[in-house]
Amino acid sequence: MDVDERLRRTRGWLWVVVVGLFLSGVTAFPLEIEVRWLLRAVEPLADEVPALVGWVERVHVGLVETGDRYPFMRYGTDWLAFAHLVLAVAFWGPLRDPVRNVWVVQVGMIACAGIVPLALICGPVREIPWFWTVVDLSFAVGAFPPLWFAYRHIRAVEAQQAWQMDVAGSSTSEAFGSAGA
């Protein structure tokens, strides 16, 4: 596969991550409304999945009561949203120059790996039901593969570029070496 095709694929995988971060960010602002919509959507399933409906209802009540009594607590999710948007912007570097900014992709993969212990440790401590911990883990499962694919393409581009420079360098030195003999 040539360098241009690898760069095209790298950018495609990175756009998947950027769009995911952007959507995660903008949807963290109106949590109370979104959870109300989610509750309306799952309420008809109360007989089939009572634990899920109960959990969504508990989260909705928690958001409403906390927001009414302590509106400043919503500021925390505003910062969560902002952090996702900033992370999406950070991937602009690898979109522009993937080889130079491969470290951003590496940080993204490390962050995905960090989701696993965070969810598995903090979930039970915060009384998050197991099925919702699995939802949280899905963010790592969803983001890691595109980052990994992008990373592999970036490293292949880096190797191809290094090889091309070696070939060009050896051709130049051979030309100068034979001229001096």
VEXKOL-196617 format. One record per residue (C-alpha): residue in one letter; x, y, z. Coordinates in nm, 3 decimals, padded with zeros to 5 digits. Each point is the difference from the previous one (the first is absolute). Layout:
N
{type = a&x = X&y = Y&z = Z}
...
***
This chain:
181
{type = m&x = 00.000&y = 00.000&z = 00.000}
{type = d&x = 00.144&y = 00.338&z = -00.091}
{type = v&x = 00.050&y = 00.292&z = 00.239}
{type = d&x = -00.293&y = 00.205&z = -00.134}
{type = e&x = -00.244&y = -00.288&z = 00.051}
{type = r&x = 00.130&y = -00.061&z = 00.353}
{type = l&x = -00.037&y = 00.368&z = 00.085}
{type = r&x = -00.355&y = 00.001&z = -00.141}
{type = r&x = -00.090&y = -00.301&z = 00.217}
{type = t&x = 00.171&y = 00.152&z = 00.304}
{type = r&x = -00.205&y = 00.316&z = -00.035}
{type = g&x = -00.319&y = -00.200&z = -00.049}
{type = w&x = 00.056&y = -00.189&z = 00.327}
{type = l&x = 00.092&y = 00.321&z = 00.181}
{type = w&x = -00.320&y = 00.168&z = -00.122}
{type = v&x = -00.198&y = -00.285&z = 00.159}
{type = v&x = 00.162&y = 00.088&z = 00.333}
{type = v&x = -00.043&y = 00.376&z = -00.045}
{type = v&x = -00.370&y = -00.035&z = -00.081}
{type = g&x = -00.047&y = -00.232&z = 00.300}
{type = l&x = 00.171&y = 00.246&z = 00.234}
{type = f&x = -00.198&y = 00.291&z = -00.143}
{type = l&x = -00.332&y = -00.182&z = 00.042}
{type = s&x = 00.094&y = -00.108&z = 00.351}
{type = g&x = 00.084&y = 00.359&z = 00.080}
{type = v&x = -00.308&y = 00.173&z = -00.133}
{type = t&x = -00.233&y = -00.260&z = 00.150}
{type = a&x = 00.147&y = 00.048&z = 00.349}
{type = f&x = -00.150&y = 00.350&z = 00.024}
{type = p&x = -00.375&y = -00.084&z = -00.006}
{type = l&x = 00.019&y = -00.315&z = 00.218}
{type = e&x = -00.325&y = 00.057&z = 00.186}
{type = i&x = -00.201&y = 00.032&z = -00.322}
{type = e&x = 00.173&y = -00.296&z = -00.163}
{type = v&x = -00.055&y = -00.225&z = 00.298}
{type = r&x = -00.367&y = 00.104&z = 00.007}
{type = w&x = -00.028&y = -00.105&z = -00.367}
{type = l&x = 00.183&y = -00.325&z = 00.078}
{type = l&x = -00.238&y = -00.069&z = 00.288}
{type = r&x = -00.302&y = 00.053&z = -00.227}
{type = a&x = 00.156&y = -00.237&z = -00.253}
{type = v&x = 00.072&y = -00.281&z = 00.248}
{type = e&x = -00.311&y = 00.028&z = 00.222}
{type = p&x = -00.206&y = -00.225&z = -00.232}
{type = l&x = 00.265&y = -00.269&z = 00.061}
{type = a&x = -00.044&y = 00.003&z = 00.378}
{type = d&x = -00.126&y = -00.360&z = 00.008}
{type = e&x = 00.283&y = -00.132&z = -00.220}
{type = v&x = 00.295&y = 00.195&z = 00.149}
{type = p&x = -00.110&y = 00.136&z = 00.338}
{type = a&x = 00.359&y = 00.058&z = 00.120}
{type = l&x = 00.079&y = 00.222&z = -00.298}
{type = v&x = -00.320&y = 00.202&z = 00.033}
{type = g&x = 00.054&y = 00.034&z = 00.375}
{type = w&x = 00.355&y = 00.120&z = -00.052}
{type = v&x = -00.093&y = 00.257&z = -00.266}
{type = e&x = -00.281&y = 00.126&z = 00.223}
{type = r&x = 00.239&y = 00.029&z = 00.297}
{type = v&x = 00.251&y = 00.191&z = -00.213}
{type = h&x = -00.273&y = 00.234&z = -00.126}
{type = v&x = -00.126&y = 00.071&z = 00.352}
{type = g&x = 00.359&y = 00.056&z = 00.117}
{type = l&x = 00.069&y = 00.245&z = -00.280}
{type = v&x = -00.324&y = 00.193&z = 00.053}
{type = e&x = 00.024&y = 00.019&z = 00.380}
{type = t&x = 00.370&y = 00.086&z = 00.000}
{type = g&x = -00.050&y = 00.259&z = -00.273}
{type = d&x = -00.293&y = 00.161&z = 00.184}
{type = r&x = 00.169&y = 00.007&z = 00.340}
{type = y&x = 00.360&y = 00.048&z = -00.109}
{type = p&x = 00.010&y = 00.144&z = -00.353}
{type = f&x = 00.375&y = 00.056&z = 00.025}
{type = m&x = 00.046&y = -00.379&z = -00.015}
{type = r&x = -00.098&y = 00.014&z = -00.367}
{type = y&x = 00.322&y = 00.189&z = -00.052}
{type = g&x = 00.186&y = -00.330&z = 00.044}
{type = t&x = -00.165&y = -00.149&z = -00.307}
{type = d&x = 00.066&y = 00.324&z = -00.186}
{type = w&x = 00.371&y = -00.058&z = 00.063}
{type = l&x = -00.039&y = -00.364&z = -00.104}
{type = a&x = -00.153&y = 00.118&z = -00.326}
{type = f&x = 00.272&y = 00.259&z = -00.049}
{type = a&x = 00.272&y = -00.262&z = 00.059}
{type = h&x = -00.145&y = -00.222&z = -00.273}
{type = l&x = -00.008&y = 00.294&z = -00.241}
{type = v&x = 00.360&y = 00.093&z = 00.084}
{type = l&x = 00.109&y = -00.359&z = -00.058}
{type = a&x = -00.175&y = 00.005&z = -00.337}
{type = v&x = 00.195&y = 00.316&z = -00.089}
{type = a&x = 00.326&y = -00.165&z = 00.113}
{type = f&x = -00.040&y = -00.251&z = -00.281}
{type = w&x = 00.031&y = 00.283&z = -00.251}
{type = g&x = 00.378&y = -00.045&z = 00.028}
{type = p&x = 00.000&y = -00.365&z = -00.114}
{type = l&x = -00.255&y = 00.081&z = -00.268}
{type = r&x = 00.240&y = 00.259&z = -00.144}
{type = d&x = 00.329&y = -00.186&z = 00.052}
{type = p&x = -00.053&y = -00.353&z = 00.132}
{type = v&x = 00.368&y = -00.099&z = 00.021}
{type = r&x = 00.108&y = 00.308&z = 00.194}
{type = n&x = -00.302&y = -00.018&z = 00.234}
{type = v&x = -00.019&y = -00.375&z = 00.053}
{type = w&x = 00.037&y = 00.068&z = 00.374}
{type = v&x = -00.360&y = 00.132&z = 00.008}
{type = v&x = -00.121&y = -00.335&z = -00.133}
{type = q&x = 00.212&y = -00.178&z = 00.262}
{type = v&x = -00.149&y = 00.214&z = 00.277}
{type = g&x = -00.347&y = -00.084&z = -00.132}
{type = m&x = 00.076&y = -00.373&z = 00.017}
{type = i&x = 00.135&y = 00.039&z = 00.354}
{type = a&x = -00.317&y = 00.189&z = 00.096}
{type = c&x = -00.211&y = -00.284&z = -00.142}
{type = a&x = 00.197&y = -00.249&z = 00.206}
{type = g&x = -00.052&y = 00.222&z = 00.307}
{type = i&x = -00.377&y = -00.018&z = -00.039}
{type = v&x = 00.007&y = -00.367&z = 00.093}
{type = p&x = 00.142&y = 00.024&z = 00.355}
{type = l&x = -00.191&y = 00.324&z = 00.062}
{type = a&x = -00.333&y = -00.158&z = -00.088}
{type = l&x = 00.074&y = -00.327&z = 00.178}
{type = i&x = 00.121&y = 00.168&z = 00.320}
{type = c&x = -00.210&y = 00.316&z = 00.024}
{type = g&x = -00.319&y = -00.154&z = -00.138}
{type = p&x = -00.062&y = -00.222&z = 00.304}
{type = v&x = 00.123&y = 00.269&z = 00.241}
{type = r&x = -00.256&y = 00.244&z = -00.147}
{type = e&x = -00.272&y = -00.268&z = -00.005}
{type = i&x = -00.016&y = -00.012&z = -00.378}
{type = p&x = -00.182&y = -00.316&z = -00.115}
{type = w&x = 00.211&y = -00.255&z = -00.187}
{type = f&x = -00.195&y = 00.042&z = -00.325}
{type = w&x = 00.078&y = 00.373&z = 00.002}
{type = t&x = 00.366&y = -00.067&z = 00.070}
{type = v&x = -00.005&y = -00.205&z = -00.320}
{type = v&x = -00.140&y = 00.306&z = -00.180}
{type = d&x = 00.290&y = 00.207&z = 00.134}
{type = l&x = 00.247&y = -00.270&z = -00.108}
{type = s&x = -00.149&y = 00.014&z = -00.349}
{type = f&x = 00.161&y = 00.343&z = -00.046}
{type = a&x = 00.343&y = -00.161&z = 00.033}
{type = v&x = -00.102&y = -00.286&z = -00.226}
{type = g&x = -00.142&y = 00.245&z = -00.254}
{type = a&x = 00.288&y = 00.247&z = -00.008}
{type = f&x = 00.304&y = -00.227&z = 00.030}
{type = p&x = -00.032&y = -00.188&z = -00.332}
{type = p&x = -00.010&y = 00.309&z = -00.225}
{type = l&x = 00.291&y = 00.147&z = 00.193}
{type = w&x = 00.193&y = -00.326&z = -00.033}
{type = f&x = -00.068&y = -00.021&z = -00.374}
{type = a&x = 00.109&y = 00.362&z = -00.043}
{type = y&x = 00.311&y = -00.065&z = 00.209}
{type = r&x = 00.100&y = -00.301&z = -00.210}
{type = h&x = -00.041&y = 00.200&z = -00.322}
{type = i&x = 00.200&y = 00.291&z = 00.145}
{type = r&x = 00.287&y = -00.230&z = 00.098}
{type = a&x = -00.008&y = -00.159&z = -00.347}
{type = v&x = 00.014&y = 00.347&z = -00.161}
{type = e&x = 00.289&y = 00.090&z = 00.227}
{type = a&x = 00.187&y = -00.317&z = -00.104}
{type = q&x = -00.071&y = 00.062&z = -00.370}
{type = q&x = 00.122&y = 00.358&z = 00.026}
{type = a&x = 00.315&y = -00.109&z = 00.184}
{type = w&x = 00.068&y = -00.264&z = -00.266}
{type = q&x = -00.049&y = 00.255&z = -00.278}
{type = m&x = 00.244&y = 00.236&z = 00.172}
{type = d&x = 00.255&y = -00.282&z = 00.040}
{type = v&x = -00.032&y = -00.092&z = -00.366}
{type = a&x = 00.033&y = 00.364&z = -00.104}
{type = g&x = 00.295&y = 00.049&z = 00.236}
{type = s&x = 00.186&y = -00.309&z = -00.119}
{type = s&x = -00.058&y = 00.095&z = -00.365}
{type = t&x = 00.142&y = 00.344&z = 00.066}
{type = s&x = 00.306&y = -00.131&z = 00.186}
{type = e&x = 00.064&y = -00.259&z = -00.273}
{type = a&x = -00.015&y = 00.273&z = -00.262}
{type = f&x = 00.247&y = 00.217&z = 00.194}
{type = g&x = 00.217&y = -00.301&z = 00.088}
{type = s&x = 00.037&y = -00.111&z = -00.361}
{type = a&x = 00.066&y = 00.356&z = -00.115}
{type = g&x = 00.293&y = 00.033&z = 00.237}
{type = a&x = 00.165&y = -00.330&z = -00.108}
***
